[in-house]
Amino acid sequence: MNMEELVSRIQPVDAAAAEKAQQRLDRLTKPQGSLGRLEALARWLASVTNAERLSIERPVVFTFAADHGVAAEGVSAYPQEVTAQMVLNFLAGGAAINALARQAGADVVVADFGVAADLPPAPDLIDAKIARGTANMAIGPAMSREQAVRAILKGAGIALDRKERGAGLFALGEMGIGNSTAASALTAALTGASPEEVTGRGTGIDAEGLKRKVDTVRRALAVATLAPHDPIAILAQVGGFEIAGLVGVVLAGAATRTPVVVDGFIASAAALVACRISPRAADYLTASHMSVERGHQRLMRELGLTVLFDFGMRLGEGTGAALAIPILRASCAVYNEMATFAQAGVSECSDRQVEEVKS
C-alpha cells in the first residue's frame, strides 16, 4: 500500500451512529449528561466503530523506538545508548509501559525504527529499522522524504497487521533519546509557535540544558526548508523515525475505523503530522493525559482534543495511553449495561425540566 491508497481509505466518522448513541445515553437511568466525559467517550466510540455494543477488545500499545542525531547537541540528560537499553527492557517486560499495559489488558508491540545499535533478534521485536538514527537536524535534514514515507508506511503496516489479528484499539507510544527535541521542532514548524513556547525539559535537563535545547530547536528550524502545506516534508526535516512510524499508526487507525488513543507530547506531535496529512484522521483520536512538556497544550489545541486526566506525567512509552484504556472500558460498560428508564420502571424527568437543565 502506498501513501495515497492509505489516505484514500480514511472516511468521515459516522455522525448517525453518534446521534443514535446519544439517544440511548439520554434514555439511561441518570440525568442527561450526568456522567460527563464517559458519555462523550461512548458517543465518540460509536461514531468511530459504528457498533451497536461498544467494547475495547485486544487493545495494542505501539511503542516504537529510534535514535536522533540531534542528541549530539547535549539536549538530553541521558546518553544515546539508553534507547537500545530501554528496548531490551520493554522486551523483558520491565518498563513502566509493560506494567501499565498488563494492568489494562493490552499488548505492547515494540518496533525498532532506527535505534543506533544492532539489537539482538527477539521474537517480540519488530525490525522496522530505517537507519541507525536520524541525522542531526540542527545542521541539516533529519531524514530524506523517502525515509519519512517509508517509516510512515511501515508503521501503518504494523498497525494493519495487528488489526487483522483482532486489535480493537490502537495506543501510541515511543522511545528515543532526543525525541522531545524533535517533537518540539515539529510543533513549532507545524503551528508557528516559537521554540521557547514549545520546548520543555524532556528527560529532566537543568536550566542550562533547557537553554541549549531551545537554541538547538531554533537552529534546526533556521536550517530547515519548511513547506507549511507539506507535513511530510516538515517531518523529514525535523522529525524522527519512530515519530513517523506513529504517524502511520494514526492513519491506519483512521483507515480501519479503529479508535486511537494519543499518549503525551511526542505521540501528539506524530498525531498532528497525521492530521495535517489527512484532516479526517483527527476524529478518530482521543487524548489520554496532559504532559508536563511545555508544547503539549499547544498540540492539544491544534488537534482539538481535551485530555482525560493530568497526572503530571512525561515518560512517554505509551504510559498515559495505557492508563486511559480502563476509562474507555468504563464508558463502554455504562453504555452497554445501564438500564433505560423504561427497562427499570423509573420515571423520567419532563421535557421542560430537561430543557431547563440544558440551558
C-alpha positions in Angstrom: 0.0 0.0 0.0 1.3 3.5 -0.8 0.5 6.7 0.9 -2.2 7.8 -1.5 -4.0 4.5 -1.1 -3.8 4.6 2.7 -5.1 8.2 2.9 -7.9 7.4 0.5 -9.3 4.8 2.8 -9.9 7.3 5.6 -13.6 8.2 5.6 -15.6 10.6 8.0 -16.7 9.1 11.3 -20.4 8.1 11.4 -22.4 11.0 12.6 -25.6 9.0 12.5 -24.1 6.4 14.8 -23.1 9.1 17.2 -26.6 10.5 17.3 -28.1 7.0 17.9 -25.6 6.5 20.7 -26.6 9.9 22.2 -30.3 8.9 22.1 -29.5 5.7 24.1 -27.4 7.7 26.6 -30.2 10.1 27.1 -32.6 7.2 28.0 -30.4 5.6 30.6 -31.3 5.9 34.3 -29.5 9.1 35.1 -29.9 12.8 34.5 -28.9 13.6 30.9 -25.1 14.3 30.7 -24.5 13.5 34.3 -21.7 11.1 33.5 -19.8 13.8 31.6 -16.8 12.6 29.6 -17.8 8.9 30.0 -20.9 9.7 27.8 -18.8 11.7 25.4 -16.4 8.8 25.0 -19.2 6.4 24.3 -20.6 8.7 21.7 -17.1 9.0 20.1 -16.5 5.3 20.2 -19.9 4.7 18.5 -19.0 7.3 15.8 -15.7 5.6 15.1 -16.7 1.9 15.1 -20.5 2.1 14.3 -21.0 -0.7 16.7 -24.3 -1.5 18.5 -22.4 -2.7 21.5 -19.3 -0.8 22.5 -16.2 -2.7 23.5 -12.4 -2.3 23.8 -11.2 -5.7 22.7 -7.5 -6.6 22.4 -6.0 -3.0 22.7 -2.5 -2.6 21.5 0.1 -0.1 22.6 2.6 0.6 19.8 5.9 1.5 21.4 8.2 2.5 18.5 11.9 3.3 19.2 14.6 5.2 17.3 17.6 7.4 17.9 18.1 11.0 17.0 21.2 12.6 15.6 20.3 15.8 17.5 21.3 14.0 20.7 24.8 15.1 19.9 23.8 18.6 20.8 23.5 17.7 24.5 19.7 18.0 24.6 19.1 15.1 26.9 20.0 14.2 30.5 20.7 10.6 29.3 23.2 9.1 26.8 22.0 7.8 23.5 22.7 4.2 24.3 19.7 4.3 26.7 17.4 3.9 23.7 18.7 0.4 22.9 18.8 -0.5 26.6 15.2 0.5 27.1 14.1 -1.5 24.1 15.6 -4.6 25.8 13.8 -3.6 29.0 10.5 -3.4 27.0 11.1 -6.8 25.6 11.9 -8.2 29.1 8.6 -6.7 30.5 10.3 -4.5 33.0 9.4 -0.9 31.9 6.5 1.3 33.1 4.6 0.6 29.9 4.8 -3.1 30.4 3.4 -2.8 33.9 0.6 -0.4 32.9 -0.3 -2.4 29.8 -0.6 -5.6 31.8 -3.0 -3.7 34.2 -5.0 -2.6 31.2 -5.1 -5.9 29.5 -3.2 -4.5 26.5 -0.5 -5.9 24.3 2.7 -3.9 23.8 4.2 -4.0 20.3 7.9 -3.0 20.2 9.5 -2.0 17.0 13.0 -0.7 16.1 12.5 2.1 13.6 16.0 3.5 13.9 17.9 2.5 17.1 21.6 3.4 16.7 22.7 -0.1 17.7 22.4 -3.7 16.4 19.7 -5.2 18.7 19.8 -8.9 19.2 17.0 -10.8 17.4 14.0 -11.4 19.7 10.6 -12.9 18.9 8.7 -9.9 20.2 10.8 -7.2 18.4 9.8 -6.0 15.0 12.6 -4.9 12.8 11.4 -1.8 11.0 14.8 0.0 11.1 15.1 2.8 8.5 18.7 3.8 9.6 20.8 3.9 12.7 19.2 7.1 13.9 18.4 10.2 12.1 20.9 12.8 11.1 21.4 15.9 13.3 18.6 18.2 12.4 20.5 21.2 13.9 22.8 21.1 10.8 20.5 19.6 8.1 17.5 17.4 7.4 16.9 14.6 9.9 16.0 12.2 7.1 15.1 12.2 3.4 11.5 12.4 2.3 11.8 8.8 1.0 12.8 7.7 4.5 9.9 9.6 6.1 7.4 8.0 3.8 8.9 4.5 4.3 8.7 4.9 8.1 5.1 6.1 7.9 4.1 3.1 5.7 6.0 0.6 8.0 4.1 2.0 11.0 0.8 1.7 9.1 1.7 -1.9 8.1 2.4 -2.9 11.6 -0.9 -1.5 12.8 -2.8 -3.0 9.9 -1.4 -6.4 10.8 -2.5 -6.1 14.4 -5.9 -5.0 13.2 -6.2 -8.2 11.1 -5.4 -10.1 14.3 -8.3 -8.6 16.1 -7.0 -5.4 17.7 -9.8 -3.1 18.7 -7.9 -0.1 19.8 -4.5 1.5 19.0 -2.5 3.4 21.6 0.6 5.4 20.7 3.9 5.1 22.5 7.6 5.8 21.7 11.1 5.7 23.0 14.1 7.7 21.7 16.8 9.8 23.4 16.4 13.3 21.8 12.9 12.8 20.6 11.3 15.5 22.7 13.7 17.9 20.8 12.3 16.6 17.5 8.8 16.9 18.8 9.4 20.5 19.9 10.8 21.4 16.5 7.8 19.6 14.8 5.4 21.5 16.9 7.0 24.8 16.2 7.2 24.1 12.5 3.6 22.9 12.2 2.0 25.6 14.4 4.1 28.6 14.0 4.9 28.7 17.7 8.3 29.9 18.9 10.9 27.4 20.2 10.6 28.9 23.7 6.8 28.3 23.7 7.0 24.6 22.9 10.4 23.3 24.2 10.5 21.7 27.7 12.8 19.8 29.9 12.2 16.4 28.4 14.2 13.9 30.4 14.8 16.4 33.2 17.5 18.7 31.9 18.6 21.7 34.1 18.1 25.3 33.2 21.4 25.5 31.2 20.3 22.3 29.3 16.9 23.8 28.5 18.6 26.9 27.1 20.8 24.7 24.9 17.8 22.7 23.8 15.8 25.8 22.8 18.7 27.1 20.9 19.1 23.7 19.1 15.4 23.8 18.1 15.9 27.3 16.8 18.9 26.3 14.8 17.1 23.3 13.3 14.2 25.5 12.2 16.7 28.0 10.7 18.5 25.4 8.5 15.3 23.6 7.5 13.4 24.2 4.3 9.9 24.2 5.7 6.9 24.0 3.4 3.8 24.9 5.5 1.4 22.8 3.4 3.7 19.7 3.2 3.7 17.9 6.6 5.8 15.0 5.3 8.5 17.5 4.3 8.4 19.0 7.7 8.6 15.5 9.3 11.6 14.7 7.2 13.4 18.0 8.1 12.9 17.8 11.9 11.2 14.6 12.9 12.2 11.1 13.9 11.8 7.6 12.5 9.7 6.4 15.5 7.5 9.6 15.2 7.0 8.8 11.5 6.0 5.3 12.4 3.3 6.6 14.8 2.0 8.8 12.0 1.4 5.6 10.1 -0.4 4.1 13.1 -2.8 7.0 13.3 -3.5 6.9 9.5 -4.1 3.1 9.7 -6.4 3.5 12.7 -8.5 6.1 10.8 -8.5 3.9 7.6 -9.8 0.9 9.5 -12.3 2.7 11.8 -10.2 1.9 14.9 -10.1 4.2 17.9 -6.7 5.7 18.5 -5.5 6.9 22.0 -2.8 9.5 21.9 -0.2 9.5 24.6 1.9 12.6 25.6 4.0 15.2 23.8 5.9 13.1 21.3 2.9 11.0 20.3 0.8 14.1 20.0 3.3 15.6 17.6 3.0 12.5 15.5 -0.8 12.8 15.6 -0.7 16.3 14.4 1.5 15.3 11.4 -1.0 12.6 10.6 -3.9 15.0 10.8 -2.2 17.5 8.6 -1.8 14.7 6.0 -5.5 13.7 6.4 -7.6 16.1 8.5 -10.3 13.4 8.8 -8.0 11.4 11.0 -8.5 13.8 13.9 -12.0 12.5 14.6 -10.5 9.0 15.2 -8.4 10.3 18.1 -8.8 10.8 21.8 -6.2 12.2 24.1 -5.2 10.4 27.3 -3.3 12.8 29.5 -1.7 16.2 29.7 2.1 16.1 29.6 4.1 18.5 31.6 6.1 19.2 28.4 5.6 22.9 27.5 4.4 22.3 24.0 1.7 19.7 24.7 -1.1 22.2 25.4 -0.4 23.8 22.0 -0.7 20.4 20.3 -4.0 19.7 22.1 -5.4 23.0 20.8 -4.3 22.3 17.3 -5.8 18.8 17.4 -9.0 20.0 19.0 -8.6 17.4 21.8 -9.3 17.5 25.5 -7.3 15.3 27.8 -8.9 12.8 30.1 -6.5 13.3 33.1 -3.5 15.2 34.2 -1.2 13.2 36.5 2.0 15.3 35.9 3.4 12.6 33.6 6.1 13.0 31.0 7.6 9.5 30.5 6.2 8.6 27.1 6.4 4.9 26.1 2.5 4.9 25.8 2.1 5.0 29.6 -0.6 7.7 29.6 -2.5 6.0 26.7 -2.4 2.7 28.7 -3.9 4.4 31.7 -6.8 5.7 29.5 -7.9 2.2 28.4 -9.8 1.4 31.7 -11.6 4.7 31.4 -12.7 3.8 27.9 -13.8 0.4 29.1 -15.8 2.1 31.9 -17.5 4.2 29.2 -18.4 1.0 27.3 -19.8 -0.6 30.5 -22.0 2.4 31.2 -23.3 2.4 27.6 -23.9 -1.4 27.4 -25.0 -2.3 30.9 -27.1 0.5 32.3 -30.9 0.1 32.1 -33.1 2.6 30.4 -35.8 4.4 32.3 -38.4 2.1 30.6 -36.5 -1.1 31.4 -36.0 -0.1 35.0 -39.5 1.3 35.5 -38.1 4.6 36.6 -39.9 7.8 35.8 -38.2 10.3 33.5 -38.0 14.0 34.1 -40.2 16.1 31.9 -39.1 17.7 28.6 -39.5 21.1 30.2 -37.1 20.2 33.0 -34.6 18.7 30.6 -34.6 22.0 28.6 -34.1 23.9 31.9 -31.1 21.7 32.8 -29.6 22.1 29.3 -30.0 25.9 29.4 
